[in-house]
């Protein structure tokens, strides 16, 4: 399932619950350290506790959450080593998806990417990190889906499952970066329009590596000393989300 593809109402409740929770983690609905009780998840999903419990167990197998004996799940905080590993794998797999997609792009997809690029520029000063991160995600996954490589897409989604909570916690850091270093979607699109798949892939690899350096400098990771790299959470103080939404 792609990060913004809604679950089918015809699927079993357990599968719907799993997909919606997985999508929420990818999208950054939850931050590291958030506790997800079965009761709270069931209420948000509008189901009985059983589908919520099954979904959390499946996500625990994927190492997306840690489940306590009480049944409450906790969104784990990555160590620096784990984040470096995740970023290194992303920097290999996601440029590969770009290279595969380049030969399959049509005019409609290029225009959709152009629209998302313009929207990304407009939203930077909006103070709406959900919108900012969503547009970033849609631009990239529009390309990844065009690769025509379902196994590769699944691997990338699994990486974003672990990435999402950290990037939500880092939202103000990411939005506060200078325009010229915020992302490389413009050069990626330019390279794709001229048919240069290698250049587009290289730009994405550099984008991932740039963000990794910034987050390693600015964010706190599991195992860090208490005074090291406290995250900048933004204008509204804490996380800015007092409710659970699983759209």
VOPAGU-2260 file (C-alpha; in pm, 1 decimal, decimal comma):
REM VOPAGU-2260
SITE   aa  ch    i         X         Y         Z
SITE  UNK   A    0       0,0       0,0       0,0
SITE  UNK   A    1     134,6     344,0     -87,8
SITE  UNK   A    2     145,0     607,5     190,1
SITE  UNK   A    3    -164,4     791,1      69,2
SITE  UNK   A    4    -375,3     510,6     -82,0
SITE  UNK   A    5    -687,3     462,4     132,9
SITE  UNK   A    6    -769,4     110,2     246,4
SITE  UNK   A    7   -1048,7     -74,5      69,5
SITE  UNK   A    8   -1370,9    -100,3     268,2
SITE  UNK   A    9   -1399,3    -457,7     141,1
SITE  UNK   A   10   -1091,4    -572,3     333,2
SITE  UNK   A   11   -1124,2    -746,5     671,9
SITE  UNK   A   12   -1126,3    -508,7     967,7
SITE  UNK   A   13    -788,7    -638,5    1086,0
SITE  UNK   A   14    -631,7    -553,0     750,6
SITE  UNK   A   15    -797,2    -211,0     738,1
SITE  UNK   A   16    -671,1    -131,2    1088,2
SITE  UNK   A   17    -319,1    -242,7     999,5
SITE  UNK   A   18    -307,0     -37,6     679,7
SITE  UNK   A   19    -441,8     274,9     843,7
SITE  UNK   A   20    -196,6     252,5    1132,2
SITE  UNK   A   21      90,2     179,4     896,7
SITE  UNK   A   22      -5,9     476,5     680,6
SITE  UNK   A   23     -22,1     698,7     989,9
SITE  UNK   A   24     330,0     598,4    1093,6
SITE  UNK   A   25     466,4     663,0     745,1
SITE  UNK   A   26     291,6    1001,1     731,9
SITE  UNK   A   27     422,1    1110,9    1071,1
SITE  UNK   A   28      96,6    1111,2    1267,1
SITE  UNK   A   29     298,2     971,1    1559,4
SITE  UNK   A   30     628,0    1091,2    1703,0
SITE  UNK   A   31     896,7     884,3    1877,1
SITE  UNK   A   32     789,7     800,7    2228,9
SITE  UNK   A   33     415,9     822,6    2160,9
SITE  UNK   A   34     212,2     556,9    2341,8
SITE  UNK   A   35     -62,3     383,1    2146,3
SITE  UNK   A   36    -304,0     194,0    2366,0
SITE  UNK   A   37    -534,3     -65,3    2212,3
SITE  UNK   A   38    -834,6     125,0    2346,4
SITE  UNK   A   39    -718,4     455,7    2198,4
SITE  UNK   A   40    -640,2     300,7    1861,6
SITE  UNK   A   41    -973,2     114,8    1852,5
SITE  UNK   A   42   -1161,4     437,3    1927,1
SITE  UNK   A   43    -974,4     626,1    1655,0
SITE  UNK   A   44   -1039,4     349,0    1403,0
SITE  UNK   A   45   -1400,5     298,7    1508,4
SITE  UNK   A   46   -1349,8     -73,8    1566,3
SITE  UNK   A   47   -1346,1    -322,1    1850,5
SITE  UNK   A   48   -1012,4    -378,8    2031,0
SITE  UNK   A   49    -930,1    -698,7    1840,0
SITE  UNK   A   50    -843,6    -538,7    1500,3
SITE  UNK   A   51    -635,4    -275,1    1680,6
SITE  UNK   A   52    -449,8    -541,6    1877,9
SITE  UNK   A   53    -379,2    -743,8    1562,3
SITE  UNK   A   54    -256,6    -435,4    1376,2
SITE  UNK   A   55     -18,3    -340,9    1656,6
SITE  UNK   A   56     121,2    -693,7    1669,2
SITE  UNK   A   57     189,9    -689,1    1296,0
SITE  UNK   A   58     361,8    -352,0    1324,8
SITE  UNK   A   59     569,9    -485,4    1612,9
SITE  UNK   A   60     692,9    -766,7    1385,8
SITE  UNK   A   61     799,2    -496,7    1137,1
SITE  UNK   A   62     980,0    -319,2    1425,0
SITE  UNK   A   63     765,8     -10,8    1368,8
SITE  UNK   A   64     639,7     -16,0    1729,2
SITE  UNK   A   65     742,3    -179,4    2055,0
SITE  UNK   A   66     457,9    -354,5    2239,0
SITE  UNK   A   67     460,1    -370,2    2620,1
SITE  UNK   A   68     314,2    -665,1    2814,7
SITE  UNK   A   69      10,1    -446,6    2889,2
SITE  UNK   A   70     -64,2    -428,7    2517,7
SITE  UNK   A   71      27,7     -60,8    2486,9
SITE  UNK   A   72     256,4      11,5    2193,3
SITE  UNK   A   73     531,7     271,4    2193,0
SITE  UNK   A   74     672,0     435,8    1882,4
SITE  UNK   A   75    1045,8     368,5    1915,2
SITE  UNK   A   76    1312,4     633,7    1901,1
SITE  UNK   A   77    1593,5     543,1    1662,5
SITE  UNK   A   78    1954,0     530,1    1775,6
SITE  UNK   A   79    2203,0     729,6    1573,4
SITE  UNK   A   80    2345,1     407,8    1432,0
SITE  UNK   A   81    1999,2     287,1    1327,7
SITE  UNK   A   82    1917,9     620,4    1164,2
SITE  UNK   A   83    2246,6     616,0     974,2
SITE  UNK   A   84    2175,0     263,1     854,5
SITE  UNK   A   85    1822,5     356,5     749,7
SITE  UNK   A   86    1947,4     663,6     563,2
SITE  UNK   A   87    2220,8     465,9     387,5
SITE  UNK   A   88    1969,7     209,7     263,1
SITE  UNK   A   89    1733,3     485,9     150,9
SITE  UNK   A   90    2019,0     653,8     -36,7
SITE  UNK   A   91    2062,0     333,0    -237,3
SITE  UNK   A   92    1705,0     214,2    -292,9
SITE  UNK   A   93    1522,8     540,2    -359,7
SITE  UNK   A   94    1760,4     663,8    -631,6
SITE  UNK   A   95    1723,3     319,0    -791,5
SITE  UNK   A   96    1346,7     374,7    -802,4
SITE  UNK   A   97    1406,0     712,4    -969,4
SITE  UNK   A   98    1627,2     553,2   -1234,9
SITE  UNK   A   99    1365,5     286,7   -1308,0
SITE  UNK   A  100    1085,4     543,8   -1316,7
SITE  UNK   A  101    1263,9     779,1   -1555,2
SITE  UNK   A  102    1194,3     567,3   -1863,8
SITE  UNK   A  103     827,3     523,5   -1771,3
SITE  UNK   A  104     726,3     885,4   -1708,3
SITE  UNK   A  105     451,4    1033,8   -1921,1
SITE  UNK   A  106     345,8    1396,3   -1965,6
SITE  UNK   A  107      64,6    1365,6   -1711,2
SITE  UNK   A  108     300,9    1242,7   -1440,8
SITE  UNK   A  109     554,4    1515,7   -1515,9
SITE  UNK   A  110     280,7    1776,6   -1488,6
SITE  UNK   A  111     164,6    1627,6   -1158,7
SITE  UNK   A  112     520,7    1651,0   -1029,4
SITE  UNK   A  113     540,6    2013,4   -1146,3
SITE  UNK   A  114     223,0    2093,5    -953,1
SITE  UNK   A  115     357,4    1928,8    -637,6
SITE  UNK   A  116     685,0    2117,2    -672,4
SITE  UNK   A  117     500,2    2448,9    -689,5
SITE  UNK   A  118     283,9    2350,6    -392,8
SITE  UNK   A  119     594,4    2260,3    -193,6
SITE  UNK   A  120     733,0    2608,7    -245,2
SITE  UNK   A  121     407,8    2773,4    -139,1
SITE  UNK   A  122     363,1    2570,6     176,4
SITE  UNK   A  123     704,0    2637,8     331,0
SITE  UNK   A  124     586,7    2954,5     503,7
SITE  UNK   A  125     240,3    2825,2     587,4
SITE  UNK   A  126     317,1    2697,7     935,9
SITE  UNK   A  127     147,0    2369,0     843,3
SITE  UNK   A  128     404,3    2089,8     875,0
SITE  UNK   A  129     150,3    1819,4     791,5
SITE  UNK   A  130     100,0    1982,3     451,7
SITE  UNK   A  131     474,6    2034,4     406,0
SITE  UNK   A  132     559,8    1670,5     475,8
SITE  UNK   A  133     264,3    1540,0     273,8
SITE  UNK   A  134     369,2    1727,3     -40,7
SITE  UNK   A  135     727,2    1605,2      -1,4
SITE  UNK   A  136     601,3    1247,8      35,1
SITE  UNK   A  137     363,3    1270,4    -260,5
SITE  UNK   A  138     632,0    1406,0    -492,9
SITE  UNK   A  139     868,6    1120,4    -416,8
SITE  UNK   A  140     613,2     840,1    -410,8
SITE  UNK   A  141     462,3     959,4    -738,2
SITE  UNK   A  142     802,6     874,1    -883,6
SITE  UNK   A  143     851,9     551,7    -688,1
SITE  UNK   A  144     519,0     412,7    -805,7
SITE  UNK   A  145     616,6     485,5   -1165,8
SITE  UNK   A  146     917,6     254,5   -1131,9
SITE  UNK   A  147     694,9     -48,8   -1191,8
SITE  UNK   A  148     883,1    -242,6    -923,8
SITE  UNK   A  149     642,8    -361,5    -651,8
SITE  UNK   A  150     910,4    -532,3    -442,1
SITE  UNK   A  151    1127,9    -222,8    -444,1
SITE  UNK   A  152     830,1      -4,1    -356,7
SITE  UNK   A  153     749,5    -228,9     -60,6
SITE  UNK   A  154    1106,8    -201,5      65,7
SITE  UNK   A  155    1096,3     177,3      41,4
SITE  UNK   A  156     763,5     191,3     224,0
SITE  UNK   A  157     911,5     -21,0     503,7
SITE  UNK   A  158    1196,2     227,9     540,4
SITE  UNK   A  159     951,6     518,1     553,7
SITE  UNK   A  160     759,8     331,7     821,9
SITE  UNK   A  161    1064,0     381,3    1047,0
SITE  UNK   A  162    1143,8     725,7     906,3
SITE  UNK   A  163     802,6     887,8     951,5
SITE  UNK   A  164     798,8     947,6    1329,6
SITE  UNK   A  165    1145,9    1104,9    1334,4
SITE  UNK   A  166    1065,0    1334,8    1042,4
SITE  UNK   A  167     746,3    1447,1    1215,7
SITE  UNK   A  168     942,4    1528,6    1530,8
SITE  UNK   A  169    1191,5    1719,6    1313,0
SITE  UNK   A  170     922,0    1904,9    1118,0
SITE  UNK   A  171    1021,0    2257,9    1223,0
SITE  UNK   A  172    1388,7    2183,3    1165,4
SITE  UNK   A  173    1306,7    2064,5     813,7
SITE  UNK   A  174    1072,2    2354,2     735,5
SITE  UNK   A  175    1324,9    2603,9     868,4
SITE  UNK   A  176    1602,6    2505,8     628,4
SITE  UNK   A  177    1690,9    2762,1     359,4
SITE  UNK   A  178    1490,8    2726,8      39,5
SITE  UNK   A  179    1796,1    2631,7    -164,7
SITE  UNK   A  180    1883,7    2342,1      68,1
SITE  UNK   A  181    1534,9    2230,8     173,4
SITE  UNK   A  182    1513,5    1964,8     -97,3
SITE  UNK   A  183    1629,6    1895,4    -452,7
SITE  UNK   A  184    1297,2    1826,0    -615,3
SITE  UNK   A  185    1346,3    2104,7    -870,0
SITE  UNK   A  186    1676,0    1966,4   -1004,1
SITE  UNK   A  187    1530,1    1614,7    -992,2
SITE  UNK   A  188    1239,1    1719,1   -1210,8
SITE  UNK   A  189    1463,5    1914,2   -1448,7
SITE  UNK   A  190    1686,3    1609,0   -1493,9
SITE  UNK   A  191    1386,4    1385,4   -1557,4
SITE  UNK   A  192    1245,4    1624,8   -1817,5
SITE  UNK   A  193    1569,5    1606,7   -2013,9
SITE  UNK   A  194    1584,2    1228,1   -1976,2
SITE  UNK   A  195    1887,9    1220,6   -1746,7
SITE  UNK   A  196    1797,9     943,6   -1501,6
SITE  UNK   A  197    2146,6     928,6   -1351,1
SITE  UNK   A  198    2145,5    1298,7   -1264,9
SITE  UNK   A  199    1798,0    1275,1   -1109,7
SITE  UNK   A  200    1907,9     977,6    -898,9
SITE  UNK   A  201    2223,1    1161,2    -789,4
SITE  UNK   A  202    2017,3    1464,0    -680,8
SITE  UNK   A  203    1790,0    1244,6    -469,2
SITE  UNK   A  204    2085,1    1068,0    -309,5
SITE  UNK   A  205    2232,7    1407,3    -220,2
SITE  UNK   A  206    1896,0    1521,0     -78,3
SITE  UNK   A  207    1877,1    1217,4     150,0
SITE  UNK   A  208    2237,1    1261,5     262,1
SITE  UNK   A  209    2189,6    1635,6     326,6
SITE  UNK   A  210    1883,7    1572,1     544,3
SITE  UNK   A  211    2070,2    1300,5     732,9
SITE  UNK   A  212    2351,9    1540,0     823,5
SITE  UNK   A  213    2104,9    1804,4     944,1
SITE  UNK   A  214    1904,1    1563,7    1158,4
SITE  UNK   A  215    2211,8    1403,5    1312,4
SITE  UNK   A  216    2319,3    1751,5    1416,1
SITE  UNK   A  217    1985,4    1886,8    1537,2
SITE  UNK   A  218    1786,5    1593,8    1677,7
SITE  UNK   A  219    1802,7    1372,7    1982,4
SITE  UNK   A  220    1834,8     998,1    1932,2
SITE  UNK   A  221    1797,4     699,6    2161,7
SITE  UNK   A  222    2109,8     661,4    2374,3
SITE  UNK   A  223    2219,3    1025,1    2342,2
SITE  UNK   A  224    2331,7    1201,9    2661,9
SITE  UNK   A  225    2047,8    1403,5    2810,0
SITE  UNK   A  226    2202,0    1737,3    2712,0
SITE  UNK   A  227    2288,9    1638,0    2355,0
SITE  UNK   A  228    2100,4    1762,1    2049,4
SITE  UNK   A  229    1760,2    1847,6    2191,8
SITE  UNK   A  230    1512,2    1868,3    1902,5
SITE  UNK   A  231    1367,3    2198,8    1790,6
SITE  UNK   A  232     992,2    2135,1    1807,9
SITE  UNK   A  233     871,3    2468,5    1685,3
SITE  UNK   A  234     668,6    2772,8    1753,8
SITE  UNK   A  235     392,4    2602,6    1947,0
SITE  UNK   A  236     614,6    2421,4    2192,1
SITE  UNK   A  237     564,9    2047,8    2225,5
SITE  UNK   A  238     439,2    1836,2    1942,7
SITE  UNK   A  239     136,2    2041,3    1858,1
SITE  UNK   A  240     -96,5    1740,1    1836,9
SITE  UNK   A  241    -332,1    1670,2    2118,4
SITE  UNK   A  242    -548,9    1418,6    1935,4
SITE  UNK   A  243    -515,1    1097,2    1741,8
SITE  UNK   A  244    -633,3    1113,8    1381,9
SITE  UNK   A  245    -618,6     816,5    1148,6
SITE  UNK   A  246    -769,0     941,2     824,7
